[in-house]
Amino acid sequence: IERQFFLGILHQVLRSGQLMGFLIRLFLGVLFLVSGISKILDINNTKISVQNFGLIPNSWIPLFSYSLLLIEIFLGLMLIFGIAIKYSSFIVIALLSIFSIAVFVNLIRGHSFECGCFQLLLKDNIGIFTIIRNFILSFFALLIENKGIHIFTDIRT
């Protein structure tokens, strides 16, 4: 049964001609899932990263930090499994836009600190590259919003 299921998915992807959209969706999903999990594994530095941005009150930092990692994990799973692609893509774009604004505000203030985007996996400081990366990822999310493949719906073998 599992083999037929995955063959059905593969058949749908290849038949639809939307392999690139499928791969982009999986890439974004894995990226957000890994980002959220890395924040769980390094929760103290996640809180420090949130605090470094200086945009929310200190009393909200723990709640914000946990909420952020849960949202990232949830979005990652939604994208990986093709659940509500339009909504999850929109939320990804909104989240990346908020991150970019936060980075931009801190760059204007002359601040430089570790981004905290992927905690344990990537130690990079905020900068123009962070904003460019978020723009590219937002573009990918925009592409899959209209071109994504829903792997758990309309599977014909």
N, C-alpha and C positions, 0 to 999 in steps of 0.2 A: 504494500500500500504506500509506504514512504517513497519507494522508487517511482511509482506511478505519479505520485504527487509532484515530486521534483522534476520529473520528465514533463509533466503538464505545464509547470511553471516555465521551464526552459523552452518548450514548444511555443507558449504564448509570447514570450519575450522575443524569440527569433522571428515568429510569424508577424508580429506587430511592427517590426522594424524600429522599435524603440529601445534597443539594447543600450545606447548611450544614456538615455534617461534613467533606465534601470540601474546602470552602474553608478551614475552620479548620485542617485537616491541612496544606494547602498553605501557609497563613500561618505556622504553627509551623515547618514544614520550611524555608521561605525564611529565617525569622528565625534559626534555628540555623545554617544554612549561611552566611548573611551574618556572623553573629557570629563563627564560626570563621575565616572568611576575613579578617575585619578584624583578628583577633588575629595571623594570619600576617603580615599587612602591617605590623603594628606590634608585632613580637615583643618588642622591648626594653621597651616600656611594658606589655605583657602580663605580663612577668616582674615588673616593678615593682608592678603591681596585685596580683599574687598575693602578693608579699612584704608589701605594705601590710596585708593581712588578718592577717598574723602568726600563722597557724595551722599552718604546716608548717615544718620545718627549712629553712634557707637552701640547704643542699646539694640538696634535693629540688625546688627552685623551677623550674629548667630542665626537668626531666623532667615535672613536674606541668603546667607551662605548655604544653608541646608536646602532652602527652596530652590536656589539656582541649580544645585547639583541634581536635585530630583527632577526639575524641569528638563535639564539636559539629557538625563537618562531616559525619561519618558519620551522626549522628542526623538532620541536616537532609536528607541524601540519602535515607535510609530513609523518612522521612515524605513527602517529595516524590514518591517513586516507589511508595509504598504497600507497602513491604516490612516484614513482621513488625510490623504496627502495634501489636499488644498489647504486645510487648516494647519497642519503641522508645518508646511512650507511657509505659510504666512507668519506663524509664530517664530520660526527660525529667522526669517528676514527681520521681524520686529526686534528680536533679541540681539541679533548681530548689529542692527542699527543703534540700539541702546548702548551696546558695548563700544561701538565706534564713537558715539557722542561722548561717552565717559573718557575714552582715550584722548579724544580731541581736546576736551576741556582741560585735562591734565597736561597735555603738551603745551597748550597756551599758557598755563600756569608755570611752565618750566620744570615740571616734575618728571622724574625718570625713576621707574621702579619695575620690578618683575611683574609681568602681565598676570600670571596665574591662570592663563587660559587652559593649559594642559598639565598643571601642577608638576607631577613627577616625570612627565615625558619630555617636556620642552621648557627650558628655562630661558625665556627671552624677555627683554625689557619692552615696555610700551614704546611705540614709535609710529611713524608713517606707514611702515610695513604692516603693522597690526591693522590699521585702517584699510589698507589695500587688500590684505588677506580677507578681512571681513566683507569687503565689497565683492570680491571674487566668489566667496562662499554664498553671499546673498544672491548673486547672479545665478549660481548653480541652483539654489532653492527656487528662484523664479522660473528657471527652466523646467524643473520637475513639477512645479505647481500645475502646469498645463500639459506636460508630456509624461508624467509619471505612470507607472504601471502598478495596478492594484493586484498584488499576487494572490490575495485570498478571495477575490471576487472574479467571476466570469472566467473561470478556468475550464477550458474545453480540451479534452484529450482525444 
